[in-house]
Amino acid sequence: MATVWTIPIDITSRWLDNAEVQTFLASNDHDNASPDPRVRFAQFADVTKSLERHIGHTFSSVQGAATALFDGIEGGVPVALKLAALRLILKEVYQTRHAPQPFPKRVGEELGTYVYTLLDPRNRSVFYVGTGRGTRVYGYVWEALAENEHRQTLEDAETDSAEVKAATIARIREIFDSGHEVEHYIVAHGVGDATGVGVADSGGVADAVRNGVVGALGLNEGAVLANLAGGAGEHRAVPVDDLVLQYAAEPVPNLPTPCVVLEVPAASRRGVTSEQVYELSRGAWAAGAAVRNTDDIPVIVFADNIVRAAYRAKSWSSVARPGDASLWRFTGESDTELESQFVNKRIVPAKVGLKKWPTHGWVPHLTQARPGR
């Protein structure tokens, strides 16, 4: 186990709520603290700005952290405020490094040539963008962790300069040394493939690259492209784990008839709980009478073509909205039998007689023929 000092992305809120900081601001009963509350507040503000400037940085020694955070502050920083900051960012790290495992060859074939990004979870910043095939997305992490056996599975050679390579590996090692893991995202795949995902339907390589840029920007909250005419929500960076699950998953068996299939994109978010998936799935939906009048109708919820949950709808309640059409929200229960059949399996539009999923996410499957209401 090692001790490091890492400034997390939520440092500002944690700093403002810190009891030691509040005591410092309210009282001058500390060594070398000014009796003037205005001076203490100014010192607090200076440390706050310094912490925010260093979000995502990790230091291996208390001296290194103190030097980076406090040495540039004019007039110095009281001991009590220094200790409060250093204690807040202290972290004990178990240095067990979990290297990603190579994914099945079938997944690599589905991905084709892809654009990927590596993200630093300490400050949610993208620090590397590359292209590759197969398991190239893991190449630098494997090298940083000396996973030479895994590196032998790589299909293509690296093209980066020695400087880029060294900087990338150094960043990865720092991330792991801070107790975090690099996050891997695919922002466009099938790039340049004749039948590749994201190319055949988007108009070519240029569109795939454009969509990849949009997806990468989506990893940074608040990032906006002024020349986007809309539809940015259709293009997003997808965690590699999600694509591996999607392309390695078994196909779903025949759907029950009748049932409802719901696309709920947020159900694939990292860390989402089963309770949150249920609330996200409930609606409001344009449920017709045929659906609402079917007792215990199965509700199959998916995101990124992977089934995430399965329920039995017990009742429907109207949701008011302007206009003539009604929207409905269901109340239901998880169904263990349906879950065992469908959850974590791959579902595609052809399974319900469609060429692509509708943007509204509502797909009633009431007969073995075409879906209807």
C-alpha positions, 0 to 999 in steps of 0.5 A: 500500500502506498500513500499519495496526494491526489486532487479529485475533480470534486475538490471544490465542494469537498473543500467548502464543506471541510470542517477544518476549513470552516473552523479556520474561517470562523476563528483565529485560534490557530498558529500564525492565523491572522486575526482579521477575517478578511485576510483569512478569507483571502488566504482561503480563496487563494488555496481554493484557486490553487486546488482547482488549478491542480485538479487531477494531479497526483503527488508521491510526497507531502513535500511535492504536494505542498510545494505545488499547491502553496509556494506560489501564493503571495504572502504565504499560507497559514499552517492550519490551512495547509494541513487541512488541504493536505489531509483532504487530498491524502489517499492510501492506494493498494497498488494492485493493477488490474490490466484489461483483458484482450477481447474476443476476436469476434469483437475486433472484427465487429469494431474494424478500424476504430478511433479511440480515446484514453481518459484520465478519471481524476479530472475527466480529461481525454489525454490520448486519441488514436486509431487501431484495430483489434485490441490496440485500444489497450496497447499503451496501458499494457505497455505501462503495466508491463503486460508483455503477453497481452501486447503480443495480441496487438495486430498493428504497429504503433506510429506515435513519436517517442515523445508522445509514447513516453508522455502517454505511458507516464500519464497512465502510470501516474493514473494507476499509482493514484489508485485509479484506472484509465478509462477506454472509449471508442468514439467511432468504429468501422472507419473506412470499412465498406460495411462498417458501423458508423460509415455505411449509414453516415456517408463515409469516413469523413462523417465517421471522423466527425462523429468521433470528434463529437463523441470525444467532446461529449466526454467533457461536460459543457463542450459544444461545437458551434457548427453542429446543426443538431443531432449531436446526441446520436454520436457519443463515446462508448466505453470499450467494455460496453462494446465488448459486451454488445458484440460478444453477447449472445443474441436474444431468443424469440421475444414473447408475444405480446411485449414492449421493447424500450430503448433507454440509453441512460440504462448503460451509464457506468454505475447506474443502479437497478433502481435507477434503470427502473425509474428511467424505464417507466416513461412517459411512453406513447402506450396504446390501448392494446398494450395497456389492456394486456395484463402483466405485459413483458417490458424488455429494456435495452441500451446500446443493443444490450438488454439491461432489464426485464419487467412485467407491467402491472398498471399504467397511469396517464402523464399530462402533456399539451396536445391531444396525444396521451403519454403513459407511465407504467408501474411494474416488477422485475421478472426473474424468468425474463431476466434469465432469458434476455438480460445481457444479451444482444437485441437488434432491430430485425428481431422485431421486424425493423431496419433501425430503432425508432428515435423515440425508443418505444417498440410494441411487439404485439404480433409475430408480424410487424410491430404496432400499437 
